[in-house]
Amino acid sequence: MLTALRHLFARRPRRAGPAAAPELAPPRPDRPFIAVGDVHGRADLLRALEAKLADLPPDWPLVFVGDYVDRGEESAAVLRHLMQEAPRPRVCLMGNHEDMLLRFLDAPEAEARRWLRNGGLQTLASFGVGGSPAQAPVAARDALVEAMGPEVIDWLRARPLHWQSGDVAVVHAGADPALPLGGQPREALLWGHPDFARGARDDGLWILHGHTIVEAPRAEGGRIAVDTGAFATGRLTAAVVEPGGVRFLGTGG
């Protein structure tokens, strides 16, 4: 009996261990570009960083990952700056904080609490809106709409959710590694996905993102993180993405 069992198990193929993740090729955008992390109302750092980037070729696009408003003190100035003509092509994506602001404009009584506790008070103040927005959200919304004007609001609503060059995609928060870029849920792009940080993609796509604050910017495992917490740390970071590699430039304390 024992001999028969040994013979049976000896004939069974051994279960293979987990396959090693394929080695990821370095990023290869169609052309070099620059991506800037979450600004969050720091117009001073934004201007300083753009001055630092002025020596780079003017045809390299400048892509912002979103979160221009809230937490910092100069959200209005940041938006107006980004809407101006720029010396290089500029792409401004939607962030979850722009999404919260727009939701507040559309449904102030339902959305005020979440937006205000995530930095909305600073945005209201930057547009000169005071009072008690938590107690009178409709009045605060109406004052904010008047202060912002239709041009700023329409610009915010028109922000795209992603941008891609070659094998590098820029989004605000992350992506579901199991889905192609064009099939991502809006929530995953704006708020992140639980598998983003631990799941490898199998399509060779690099995802450049903000949203999650990192102590230092990094490019590893198919992810490029550029949010260095400008509103709290005084450091605003840009990733310079060229065929074959990524380097980082920053400004602030």
Stockholm file with secondary structure:
# STOCKHOLM 1.0

chainA/1-253         MLTALRHLFARRPRRAGPAAAPELAPPRPDRPFIAVGDVHGRADLLRALEAKLADLPPDWPLVFVGDYVDRGEESAAVLRHLMQEAPRPRVCLMGNHEDMLLRFLDAPEAEARRWLRNGGLQTLASFGVGGSPAQAPVAARDALVEAMGPEVIDWLRARPLHWQSGDVAVVHAGADPALPLGGQPREALLWGHPDFARGARDDGLWILHGHTIVEAPRAEGGRIAVDTGAFATGRLTAAVVEPGGVRFLGTGG
#=GR chainA/1-253 SS CHHHHHHHHHHSCCCCCCCCCCCCCCCCCSSCEEEECCCTTCHHHHHHHHHHTTTSCTTSCEEECSCCSSSSSCHHHHHHHHHSCCSSCEEECCCHHHHHHHHHHHCHHHHHHHHIIIIIHHHHHHTTCCSCTTTCHHHHHHHHHHHHHHHHHHHHHTCCSEEEETTEEEESSCCCTTSCGGGCCHHHHHHCCTTTTTCCCSSCCEEEECSSCCSSCEEETTEEECCCCHHHHSCEEEEEEETTEEEEEEECC
#=GC SS_cons         CHHHHHHHHHHSCCCCCCCCCCCCCCCCCSSCEEEECCCTTCHHHHHHHHHHTTTSCTTSCEEECSCCSSSSSCHHHHHHHHHSCCSSCEEECCCHHHHHHHHHHHCHHHHHHHHIIIIIHHHHHHTTCCSCTTTCHHHHHHHHHHHHHHHHHHHHHTCCSEEEETTEEEESSCCCTTSCGGGCCHHHHHHCCTTTTTCCCSSCCEEEECSSCCSSCEEETTEEECCCCHHHHSCEEEEEEETTEEEEEEECC
//
